[in-house]
Amino acid sequence: MKETFTGGKGFDLWLMWNSLPKDRIVKWDEPENEICIATGPLGGVTQYPGAGKSVVTSISPMTGIPIDSNVGGYFGPNLKFAGFDAFEIQGKADNDVYIFIDGDHGKIEIHDATDLPNTAYEITSVLTDRHTEKEGKDMSVVTAGPGAEHAWMGCLNFSWWDMRRNMPRYKQAGRGGIGTVFRNKRIKALVAKKEKITLEMNGPADIDAVKAVGRDHSGGILKLDPKQNRMRVLGTVHLPSIMDEFDLLPTRNFRTGSDPEAAKLFGDVWEEIFTNTGKGWDGCWRPCAINCSHCIEGFVPKTGPFKGKNVVVDGPEYETIAGCGSNIAIFDPHYVAELNFYCDAYGIDTISFGTTMGFVMELFEEGHIDKKATGGYMLKWGAAEETLAVLHEMAEGKGFGVHLGKGVHYLKGYFSDKFGVDKKMMHDIGMEHKGLEYSEYVTKESLAQQGGYGLTLKGPQHDEAWLIFLDQVHNYIPTFEDKAEALHYFPNWRTWFGLNGLCKLPWNDVIPADNAETDEPAKVPGHVEYYARFFEAMTGRPTKGGDLIGMSEKVYNFQRIFNIRQGKGLRINDSFIPYRSAGPVTDWEYESRADRYDEQLKEIGVDISGMSTTEKNHKLRGYREERYRMLTDATYERRGWTRNGVPTMDMVKKLSLDWIPEVVDIVKKYEGTEPPKDTLPTSGWDTFSQILADGEKDLSS
């Protein structure tokens, strides 16, 4: 089992695979659904940057398939050194409870939680004070909040101890509604206590080698970060300016990738707002050299239950700035920070909230819905006070907030059934796929990232295949073949971090000075070698950089088969992405970038003279949808899957997954199935290999 699943998400999926009923599709709110939390063999190492992560997994309320979130904070290491490589929660409680895992005294207790407050910040404060023996330094609390009780986009907050401020702070397991499952099980909090964690507790095979590779990687970060992204000062808020420059920052429901007002949300603005940045205090894991978890002290909300009070805002991070800022045309950093604060307090995913609100605002602006549909709110672009009011309703379980909290996929049906809004139009502009809202990157000009969202296992979340920088900023993957290779390599590589208890930021947010001169700069090969050294030093298993992908490939294919078992793992589930993620939906969008799109049509041999914008846009759409279908073929072929998206029996045997009888049964059942015709390319070629053999270059550019 360890050889197959390694740890982290692998252990989570294995526990769920064995415990969920196998004879039917399991719904998210059934008692049989589980929440599993695990770190990995490298998790909790006190000498390595980013080694404090754990992965939380459940059947998602949004998608109906396994969702996983890689999250920081102290809970994963505290759980591990309390004695548990993985933690599995089944069933439902009759009343609100919290679970206390005391690693110092060797006990687990389930306590009544009816006396606890409702918001995440208050719950964490109470339980930290109640159970600590080291002034909070030995504690980590996991909690959701009242919003997660009523919305399907509930998140979990994992606390870590801010030693400078002497208070707990948060990282989020944000995507897919695991916080909703948490509250559905009547869990108010998890608490893990461990006074002291040392390298020796991890049992490294070669302790000196672990220390050496940790020094090498951390030393590079400390030296190079000030010259690169300044993560220790800015964290991920360095991204809005770059995204805006390259037309990738979502504005007004992903219609465009830049905006004249976007500069109000750039990193220099947040640098002035953040408190005590760059001092080495803002790391969600004790030894992490990145220290990117910045905050705003003394923040005073203008609305809600904390109105007029001094609070601390954890973040915001890039995704929140884009989702709850530019994507809904809120360019006032105060309101972005307030939305961030209340989403955390209520246990709501900022990405799903912002993307869903952008969808609603566009429908409102274009006259498809009115105040009758939005509970009386004028949800126009930039309506900050109204957006906050809907968020507060979500926490209270009333009004339009209950509907918005169920996400874009639900709202498409709701607006169609109740208010007669056109379904096809909503599919084109509603930025969700598989039920999960898109994270915050405009992908119209990045075919690789279109695949990086549409061909994911869990839905359009960038942590599985974040290729937009590599594709559009650096141009590292220019050809069709390069993109297919990237959609094999990078999802597997990123999966590896979730198997081992690691953060991805030390890999590619601070890179070696000579990285651009390497053969494969997109992979940051110098850091891949660090991780191979790290794994070998910890486990004693001889390891090279190329070996790491093999670990992930087993789990990645297993999760695909798990999706098939849950009824959503075939080509049709990867097809029909919202067209706005692939190209301009409206004539206005086309005309806003007319020179670009006209030139692209000319390049593929279209005579645009005399054509209207609508005609040109229709022609461009056909071409781009065909490219996506062709990319799907190419990616499946590279991954060793059938044209219907099923791992082949040969691949199952190659990965040594055939020791699991149910895996073999599912693959044999589905391997010979054919995909629907409307999901396949219509260019006349049977396979992507034939495209290459025929020497066609126009569609592979």
C-alpha positions in Angstrom: 0.0 0.0 0.0 2.8 2.5 0.9 4.6 1.6 -2.4 1.5 2.5 -4.3 0.1 5.5 -2.5 3.2 7.1 -0.8 1.2 9.3 1.7 -0.9 12.5 1.8 -3.6 12.4 -0.9 -2.7 8.8 -1.8 -3.5 7.6 1.7 -6.7 9.7 1.8 -7.9 8.2 -1.5 -7.1 4.7 -0.4 -9.0 5.1 2.9 -12.0 6.4 1.0 -11.8 3.8 -1.7 -12.1 1.0 0.9 -14.6 2.6 3.2 -17.2 4.1 0.8 -19.9 1.7 -0.5 -18.7 0.2 -3.7 -22.2 -0.7 -5.1 -23.4 2.8 -5.7 -22.4 6.4 -6.2 -22.0 8.1 -2.8 -23.5 11.5 -2.3 -21.6 14.2 -0.3 -24.1 14.5 2.5 -24.5 10.8 3.2 -23.0 9.5 6.5 -20.8 7.2 4.5 -18.9 10.1 2.9 -15.6 10.8 4.6 -13.2 13.5 5.4 -9.6 12.2 5.3 -6.5 14.2 6.3 -2.9 13.0 5.8 0.5 14.4 5.6 3.3 12.4 3.9 6.8 11.0 4.4 8.4 14.4 4.1 5.7 16.3 6.0 6.7 17.9 9.3 10.4 18.0 8.6 11.8 21.0 10.5 14.8 21.5 8.2 13.0 22.0 4.9 11.0 24.9 3.4 7.3 24.2 2.9 7.2 20.9 4.7 4.2 21.6 6.9 1.5 20.7 4.5 -1.4 18.2 4.7 -4.0 17.1 2.2 -7.8 17.0 3.0 -10.0 14.8 0.8 -13.7 14.2 0.6 -16.6 13.7 -1.9 -17.3 17.2 -3.0 -20.8 18.8 -2.7 -19.9 20.8 -5.9 -18.6 18.0 -8.1 -19.7 14.7 -6.7 -16.2 13.2 -7.0 -13.2 13.2 -4.7 -11.9 16.7 -4.0 -8.6 17.4 -2.4 -7.0 20.5 -0.9 -3.3 20.9 -0.1 -3.2 23.1 3.0 -0.6 24.7 5.4 -0.7 25.2 9.1 0.4 23.1 12.0 -2.4 20.5 12.0 -0.8 18.0 9.7 2.6 17.8 11.5 0.8 17.9 14.9 -1.4 15.0 13.8 1.6 13.0 12.4 3.7 13.3 15.5 0.7 12.5 17.7 1.0 9.1 16.0 -1.2 9.2 12.9 -0.1 9.2 9.3 -3.7 9.6 8.2 -7.0 10.6 9.9 -10.4 9.3 8.7 -13.8 10.7 9.8 -17.0 8.7 9.1 -20.6 9.1 10.0 -22.5 12.1 11.5 -22.8 13.3 15.1 -26.2 14.0 16.6 -25.1 17.3 18.0 -22.2 19.7 17.4 -18.9 18.2 18.6 -15.2 18.9 18.4 -12.4 16.3 18.3 -9.3 16.8 20.4 -6.2 14.9 19.5 -3.7 15.2 22.3 -0.3 14.1 21.0 1.5 14.9 24.3 -0.7 12.8 26.5 -1.7 10.1 24.0 -5.5 10.5 23.8 -8.3 11.4 21.5 -11.5 12.9 22.9 -14.8 13.9 21.3 -16.3 16.9 23.2 -19.7 18.5 23.1 -19.4 21.8 21.1 -22.7 23.5 21.8 -21.0 26.1 24.0 -18.6 27.2 21.2 -19.1 30.4 19.2 -19.9 30.3 15.4 -17.1 32.0 13.5 -13.8 30.4 12.7 -11.7 33.0 14.4 -13.7 32.8 17.7 -13.8 29.0 17.7 -10.0 28.8 17.2 -9.3 31.4 20.0 -11.5 29.6 22.5 -10.2 26.1 21.8 -6.5 27.2 21.7 -6.9 28.8 25.1 -8.8 25.8 26.5 -6.3 23.1 25.6 -2.9 24.7 25.2 0.0 24.1 27.6 2.5 26.3 25.8 0.6 29.6 25.3 -0.9 28.4 22.0 2.4 27.4 20.4 1.5 23.7 20.7 -1.9 24.0 19.1 -3.6 23.7 15.7 -7.3 24.0 15.2 -9.3 23.2 12.1 -12.7 24.8 11.7 -15.2 25.9 9.1 -17.9 28.5 10.1 -21.6 29.3 9.7 -21.3 30.0 6.0 -20.3 26.4 5.4 -23.5 25.2 7.1 -25.6 26.7 4.4 -23.4 26.9 1.3 -21.8 24.1 -0.8 -18.6 26.1 -1.2 -17.5 25.7 2.5 -13.8 25.8 3.3 -11.7 24.7 6.2 -9.3 26.9 8.1 -6.1 25.3 9.5 -4.4 27.3 12.2 -0.7 28.0 12.7 0.9 29.9 15.5 2.2 33.4 14.7 5.1 33.7 17.2 5.6 37.4 16.7 1.9 38.3 17.2 1.3 35.5 19.7 -1.9 34.5 18.0 -3.3 31.8 15.7 -3.4 32.5 12.0 -4.9 30.6 9.1 -4.3 28.8 5.9 -7.3 27.4 4.0 -8.3 24.1 2.5 -10.5 26.0 0.2 -11.8 24.2 -2.8 -14.8 22.0 -3.5 -16.8 22.3 -0.3 -15.0 20.2 2.3 -16.0 22.7 4.9 -19.6 22.0 4.0 -19.1 18.2 4.6 -17.4 19.1 7.9 -20.4 21.0 9.2 -22.9 18.4 7.7 -21.2 15.9 10.0 -21.8 18.3 12.9 -18.1 18.8 13.5 -17.3 22.3 14.9 -13.6 21.8 15.1 -10.6 19.5 15.1 -7.8 20.2 17.6 -4.3 18.7 17.4 -1.8 19.3 20.2 1.9 18.6 20.1 4.4 20.5 22.3 7.6 19.9 20.4 8.5 18.6 16.9 12.1 17.7 15.9 13.8 16.3 12.9 14.6 13.1 14.7 10.9 12.3 15.2 10.5 11.9 11.5 13.0 9.0 11.6 15.2 10.1 8.6 17.4 7.5 7.1 20.3 10.0 6.8 19.8 12.9 9.1 22.9 14.8 7.9 21.8 14.5 4.3 18.4 15.9 5.2 20.0 18.9 6.9 22.3 19.5 4.0 19.6 19.6 1.3 17.4 21.7 3.5 20.3 24.2 3.9 20.9 24.3 0.2 17.3 24.9 -0.7 16.6 27.4 2.0 19.8 29.3 1.3 18.9 29.7 -2.3 15.5 31.1 -1.3 17.0 33.6 1.1 19.6 34.8 -1.5 17.4 34.9 -4.6 13.9 35.9 -3.3 14.7 39.6 -3.0 15.8 39.6 -6.6 12.8 37.7 -8.0 9.2 37.7 -6.7 9.9 39.0 -3.1 7.7 36.3 -1.6 8.9 37.2 1.9 7.6 40.8 1.4 4.6 40.3 -0.9 3.7 36.6 -1.1 1.4 35.9 -4.0 0.2 39.5 -4.4 3.1 40.1 -6.8 0.9 38.3 -9.4 -1.9 40.8 -10.2 0.4 43.2 -12.0 2.0 40.4 -14.1 -1.4 38.9 -14.9 -2.8 42.3 -15.9 0.3 43.0 -18.1 -0.2 39.7 -20.0 -4.0 40.0 -20.3 -4.6 37.1 -17.8 -6.2 38.9 -14.8 -9.9 38.1 -14.8 -12.1 41.2 -14.9 -15.9 41.3 -14.9 -16.5 37.6 -15.0 -13.4 36.7 -17.1 -14.5 38.8 -20.1 -11.1 40.4 -20.3 -7.6 39.9 -18.8 -6.8 43.5 -17.8 -8.4 46.7 -16.6 -7.4 50.4 -16.2 -8.3 50.2 -12.6 -6.3 47.0 -11.8 -3.3 48.9 -10.6 -5.3 49.7 -7.4 -4.8 46.0 -6.5 -1.1 45.6 -7.5 1.6 44.4 -5.1 2.9 47.8 -4.3 -0.5 48.7 -2.8 -0.6 45.6 -0.7 3.0 46.1 0.4 1.8 49.3 2.1 -1.2 47.6 3.6 0.4 44.4 4.9 1.9 44.5 8.4 5.6 43.8 9.2 6.3 42.1 5.9 9.7 40.6 5.0 10.8 40.1 8.7 10.7 36.3 8.6 7.6 35.9 10.8 4.9 35.0 8.3 5.6 31.3 7.6 2.8 28.8 8.1 5.4 26.2 8.9 8.2 27.0 11.4 11.3 26.5 9.2 9.9 27.8 5.9 12.2 30.3 4.2 9.4 31.5 1.9 7.4 33.2 4.7 4.6 34.3 2.3 1.6 34.3 4.7 1.2 38.0 5.2 -1.6 39.8 7.0 -3.2 43.1 7.8 -3.3 44.0 11.5 -5.7 46.5 12.9 -8.2 46.1 10.1 -11.7 47.5 10.8 -14.6 46.0 8.9 -17.4 48.3 7.7 -20.1 45.7 7.8 -21.3 42.5 9.6 -20.8 41.2 13.1 -17.2 42.5 13.4 -18.2 46.0 12.2 -16.0 48.7 13.9 -13.8 46.1 15.7 -10.0 45.7 15.2 -9.3 42.3 13.5 -6.4 40.6 11.7 -6.9 39.6 8.0 -5.0 36.6 6.8 -4.0 37.7 3.4 -5.4 38.4 0.9 -3.7 36.0 -1.6 -3.7 36.5 -5.3 -6.7 34.3 -5.9 -8.8 36.3 -3.5 -7.7 39.6 -5.0 -8.6 38.5 -8.4 -11.8 36.6 -7.5 -13.2 39.1 -5.0 -11.6 42.1 -6.6 -11.0 42.5 -10.4 -13.4 39.7 -11.4 -16.4 41.5 -9.8 -14.9 45.0 -10.6 -14.2 45.8 -6.9 -10.9 47.8 -7.1 -11.0 49.1 -3.5 -8.4 47.1 -1.5 -10.4 47.6 1.7 -13.5 45.8 0.4 -11.3 43.0 -1.0 -9.7 42.6 2.4 -13.1 42.7 4.1 -14.5 40.0 1.8 -11.4 37.9 2.5 -11.9 38.3 6.3 -15.5 37.3 6.3 -15.0 34.4 3.9 -12.5 33.0 6.3 -14.6 33.7 9.4 -17.7 32.1 7.8 -15.7 29.2 6.2 -16.3 30.1 2.5 -14.0 29.5 -0.4 -13.1 32.9 -1.8 -12.5 31.5 -5.4 -15.9 29.9 -5.7 -17.5 33.0 -4.1 -15.8 35.5 -6.4 -16.3 33.5 -9.6 -20.0 32.8 -8.8 -20.6 36.5 -8.0 -19.0 37.5 -11.3 -21.4 35.2 -13.1 -24.4 36.8 -11.3 -23.2 40.3 -11.9 -22.8 39.8 -15.6 -26.3 38.4 -15.9 -27.6 41.4 -13.9 -25.7 43.9 -15.9 -26.9 42.5 -19.2 -30.5 42.4 -18.1 -31.0 38.6 -18.0 -32.0 38.8 -14.3 -33.1 41.6 -12.0 -33.6 42.3 -8.3 -36.4 39.7 -8.1 -33.8 37.0 -8.9 -31.1 38.4 -6.5 -33.3 38.9 -3.4 -33.6 42.7 -3.9 -29.9 43.4 -4.4 -28.5 45.6 -7.3 -25.6 43.3 -8.1 -23.9 45.5 -10.7 -20.1 45.5 -11.3 -18.3 46.9 -8.3 -21.3 46.6 -5.9 -19.1 46.0 -2.8 -21.7 46.7 -0.1 -24.2 44.5 -1.8 -21.7 41.7 -2.3 -20.9 41.7 1.4 -24.6 41.7 2.3 -25.0 38.5 0.2 -22.0 37.0 2.0 -23.6 37.8 5.4 -26.9 36.3 4.3 -24.9 33.1 3.4 -23.7 32.8 6.9 -27.2 33.4 8.3 -28.7 30.8 5.9 -31.3 33.1 4.4 -32.1 35.1 1.2 -30.2 35.0 -2.0 -27.1 34.1 -0.1 -28.3 30.5 0.1 -28.7 30.3 -3.6 -25.4 32.0 -4.5 -23.6 29.7 -2.0 -24.4 26.7 -4.1 -22.3 27.9 -7.0 -22.5 28.6 -10.7 -23.6 25.1 -11.8 -26.6 25.3 -9.4 -27.5 28.8 -10.4 -27.6 27.9 -14.1 -30.5 25.6 -13.3 -32.1 28.0 -10.8 -32.1 31.0 -13.1 -33.3 28.9 -16.1 -36.1 27.2 -14.2 -37.3 30.2 -12.1 -36.6 33.2 -14.4 -36.3 31.8 -17.9 -32.7 32.7 -18.6 -31.1 31.0 -21.6 -29.2 27.9 -20.7 -26.7 28.0 -23.6 -25.7 31.5 -22.9 -25.2 30.7 -19.2 -23.1 27.7 -20.1 -20.9 29.9 -22.3 -20.2 32.5 -19.6 -20.7 30.5 -16.4 -17.1 29.8 -15.3 -17.5 26.3 -13.9 -16.6 22.8 -15.1 -17.5 19.5 -13.4 -19.4 21.7 -10.9 -16.3 23.5 -9.6 -15.7 27.2 -10.3 -12.6 28.3 -12.2 -9.7 29.7 -10.3 -8.6 33.1 -11.3 -6.8 33.1 -14.7 -8.1 34.1 -18.1 -7.2 31.2 -20.4 -8.5 32.4 -23.8 -5.0 32.6 -25.3 -3.5 29.6 -23.5 -4.7 26.3 -25.0 -2.4 24.5 -22.5 -4.2 26.1 -19.5 -7.6 25.4 -21.1 -6.5 21.8 -20.9 -5.0 22.4 -17.5 -8.5 23.3 -16.3 -10.8 21.1 -18.4 -8.7 17.9 -18.2 -8.2 18.0 -14.4 -9.4 15.2 -12.1 -11.2 17.4 -9.7 -12.3 20.5 -11.7 -10.7 23.7 -12.8 -8.3 24.4 -10.0 -4.8 25.7 -10.8 -2.9 23.6 -8.3 -3.3 20.5 -10.6 -1.9 22.0 -13.8 -0.9 25.7 -13.6 0.6 26.1 -17.1 -0.5 29.6 -17.9 2.9 31.2 -17.0 4.8 28.6 -18.8 2.6 28.8 -21.9 1.8 32.5 -22.2 4.4 34.4 -20.3 7.6 32.3 -20.9 6.5 30.5 -24.1 8.1 27.3 -22.8 5.5 25.0 -24.4 4.9 26.4 -27.9 3.8 23.3 -29.9 0.8 21.0 -29.6 3.1 18.2 -28.6 4.7 20.3 -25.9 1.3 21.1 -24.4 0.3 17.4 -24.3 3.6 16.5 -22.6 3.0 19.3 -20.1 -0.5 18.1 -19.4 1.1 14.7 -18.5 4.1 15.9 -16.6 2.9 18.8 -14.5 -0.3 17.3 -13.1 1.7 14.4 -11.9 4.5 16.5 -10.6 2.2 18.7 -8.7 0.4 15.6 -7.3 3.8 14.6 -5.9 3.8 17.5 -3.4 0.4 16.4 -2.1 1.6 12.9 -1.6 4.6 14.0 0.5 3.3 16.8 2.7 5.0 19.7 0.8 4.2 23.2 -0.5 4.8 23.9 -4.2 5.9 27.5 -3.7 9.6 26.7 -2.9 9.8 24.7 -6.1 8.9 27.4 -8.6 8.3 30.8 -6.9 12.0 31.3 -6.2 14.1 29.6 -8.8 17.9 29.0 -9.3 19.7 31.9 -10.9 20.7 29.7 -13.9 17.3 28.1 -14.4 16.7 29.7 -17.8 19.9 28.1 -19.2 18.8 24.6 -18.3 17.3 22.1 -20.9 13.9 22.2 -19.3 13.4 25.5 -17.4 9.7 25.0 -16.9 10.4 22.0 -14.6 13.0 23.9 -12.5 15.3 20.9 -12.7 17.7 22.2 -10.0 14.9 22.1 -7.5 13.6 18.7 -8.7 17.0 17.4 -7.8 16.7 18.9 -4.3 13.5 17.0 -3.8 15.0 13.8 -5.0 17.9 14.2 -2.6 15.4 15.1 0.2 13.2 12.0 -0.5 16.3 9.7 -0.6 17.7 11.2 2.6 14.4 10.7 4.5 13.4 7.3 3.2 16.8 5.6 2.4 15.4 4.7 -1.0 17.8 5.6 -3.9 15.9 8.3 -5.8 16.5 10.4 -8.9 14.5 13.3 -10.2 12.7 11.2 -12.8 11.6 8.7 -10.1 9.3 11.2 -8.5 6.8 11.3 -11.3 6.3 7.5 -11.1 5.0 7.8 -7.5 2.4 10.4 -8.6 1.4 8.6 -11.8 0.1 5.7 -9.7 -2.1 8.0 -7.6 -3.2 10.2 -10.5 -4.5 7.2 -12.5 -6.1 5.7 -9.4 -8.0 8.9 -8.8 -9.2 8.9 -12.4 -10.6 5.4 -11.9 -12.1 6.5 -8.6 -13.9 9.3 -10.6 -15.2 6.6 -13.0 -16.5 4.7 -10.0 -18.3 7.9 -8.9 -19.9 8.3 -12.3 -17.7 11.2 -13.6 -14.5 10.1 -15.1 -14.9 9.8 -18.8 -14.3 12.1 -21.8 -17.7 13.6 -21.7 -16.9 14.9 -18.2 -13.8 16.6 -19.6 -15.6 18.1 -22.6 -17.8 21.1 -23.0 -15.8 23.6 -21.0 -17.5 27.1 -20.8 -16.5 28.7 -24.1 -15.4 31.9 -22.3 -12.4 29.9 -21.1 -11.4 29.1 -24.7 -12.4 32.3 -26.5 -14.6 35.4 -26.8 -18.2 34.7 -26.2 -19.8 38.1 -27.1 -19.1 40.4 -30.0 -18.0 43.0 -27.5 -15.3 40.6 -26.3 -14.1 40.0 -29.8 -14.0 43.7 -30.6 -12.1 44.5 -27.4 -9.2 42.5 -28.9 -10.2 42.7 -32.6 -6.6 43.1 -33.9 -5.5 39.9 -32.1 -8.5 37.8 -33.2 -8.5 39.1 -36.8 -4.8 38.2 -37.2 -5.4 34.7 -35.8 -8.1 34.1 -38.3 -5.9 35.2 -41.2 -3.1 32.9 -39.9 -5.4 29.9 -40.3 -6.4 30.9 -43.8 -9.7 32.7 -43.2 -10.6 35.5 -45.6 -12.2 38.0 -43.2 -12.9 40.7 -45.7 -16.6 41.7 -45.6 -17.3 39.5 -42.5 -19.2 40.9 -39.6 -17.9 40.6 -36.0 -20.5 37.9 -35.3 -19.4 35.9 -38.4 -15.7 36.2 -37.4 -16.4 35.2 -33.9 -18.4 32.2 -35.0 -15.5 31.1 -37.3 -12.9 31.6 -34.4 -15.1 29.6 -32.1 -15.2 26.6 -34.4 -11.4 26.6 -34.7 -10.8 27.0 -30.9 -13.3 24.3 -29.9 -11.6 22.0 -32.4 -8.2 22.7 -30.9 -9.5 21.7 -27.5 -10.9 18.4 -28.8 -7.6 17.7 -30.5 -5.7 18.6 -27.3 -7.9 16.2 -25.4 -6.9 13.4 -27.8 -3.2 14.3 -27.6 -3.3 14.4 -23.7 -5.1 11.1 -23.3 -2.7 9.4 -25.7 0.3 10.8 -23.7 -1.3 9.7 -20.4 -1.9 6.2 -21.6 -5.7 6.5 -21.6 -8.2 5.5 -24.2 -10.0 8.1 -26.4 -12.8 7.9 -23.8 -10.4 9.0 -21.0 -10.0 5.6 -19.3 -6.6 4.4 -18.2 -5.8 1.3 -20.2 -5.2 -2.1 -18.7 -1.6 -1.9 -20.0 -1.2 1.3 -18.0 -2.8 -0.2 -14.9 -0.3 -3.1 -15.1 2.7 -0.7 -15.8 1.8 1.2 -12.7 1.3 -1.9 -10.6 -2.2 -1.0 -9.8 -3.5 -4.4 -10.8 -3.2 -5.8 -7.3 -6.5 -4.0 -6.5 -9.3 -6.1 -7.9 -11.9 -3.3 -8.1 -9.5 -1.2 -10.2 -9.1 -4.1 -12.7 -12.9 -4.6 -12.8 -13.7 -0.9 -13.5 -11.0 -0.6 -16.2 -12.1 -3.8 -17.9 -15.7 -2.5 -17.9 -15.0 0.9 -19.4 -11.8 0.4 -21.5 -13.7 -0.6 -24.6 -16.3 2.2 -24.4 -16.6 4.8 -27.1 -16.9 8.6 -26.4 -19.8 10.6 -27.7 -19.1 11.8 -31.3 -19.6 15.4 -30.4 -16.6 15.3 -28.0 -14.2 14.1 -30.8 -12.3 16.2 -33.3 -14.0 16.7 -36.7 -10.8 17.4 -38.7 -10.8 14.0 -40.4 -7.8 12.6 -38.6 -8.3 9.5 -36.4 -5.6 10.2 -33.9 -3.2 13.0 -32.8 -0.3 10.7 -34.0 -1.7 10.9 -37.5 -1.9 14.7 -37.3 1.9 14.7 -36.7 2.5 12.1 -39.3 0.6 14.1 -41.9 2.8 17.1 -41.1 0.0 19.4 -40.2 1.5 22.5 -38.5 -1.3 25.0 -38.6 -3.3 23.4 -35.8 -0.3 22.6 -33.7 1.0 26.1 -33.4 
